């Protein structure tokens, strides 16, 4: 059963609402103040590399988990 707000829109899952443009701008401003403009490019580069490494590790683990098909299974 889906929970609806009084205006008819579905309630967000677990009460989380995606941030809008204003919230994203505030978060970006806080990050800029904390890390400074000179460190942001290297921070984002390292974040991208770690995300790619995580994705690569996930796909490798999924490939290892799949059982190898034998010749009999391939014929069926």
N, C-alpha and C positions, 0 to 999 in steps of 0.2 A: 504494500500500500504506500502510495506516495503522499507525503505531507505537503500541503499547499498553503501558501500565505493567503491572507484575506483578499489580495488583489489577483489571485489565481496563478501566480508563478510558483514553480516548485521550490521548496526549501533547499538550501545548500546542504550537501552531504556533510555530516558531522559538524555543522555550524560554520564551516569555512567558506569564506567568500573570496573570490579572486580579487587581487588589488587593482584598483583603477589607475588612471594616469596620474592623479595627484599623489596617491600613495607611492607609486613607483618613483616619482620625482623626489619625494621626501626621502625615500630610501637611498636613491642615487646621491642626493646631497649629503646625507650622513656618511655614506661610504667615501665620498670625496673628501670630507672633512677628516675622517679617521685615517685614511691611507695617503692622501695627497695626490696631486695630479701626476707626479712623476712615477709613482709605483703602480698606478692602476693598469697600464698596459701589460706589465710583467705579471701582475696578479691575475688578470683575465686570461693571459696566455697559459699560465700554469693551471688555472681552473679548466680550460679547454683540454689541455693535455691529460689531466687526471680523469676527466669525463670520458675521453676517448679510450684511455687505458681501461677504465671500468667497463665500458661497453665491449671492448675486445675480450676482456676476461670473462664476461658473461656469455658471449657467443662461443668462446672456446669451451667453457664448462658445459654448455648445452650440447655441443657437438660430441663431447666425451661421454655424456650421459646416454646418448642414443645408442642402442645396441647395434652392432654391425650386422647387416643382413647376410644371411648365408645364401648359398646358391639355391636351396630349396625354397626359401621365402621369396626370392626374386622371381622364381618361375611361377608362383601362385598369383 
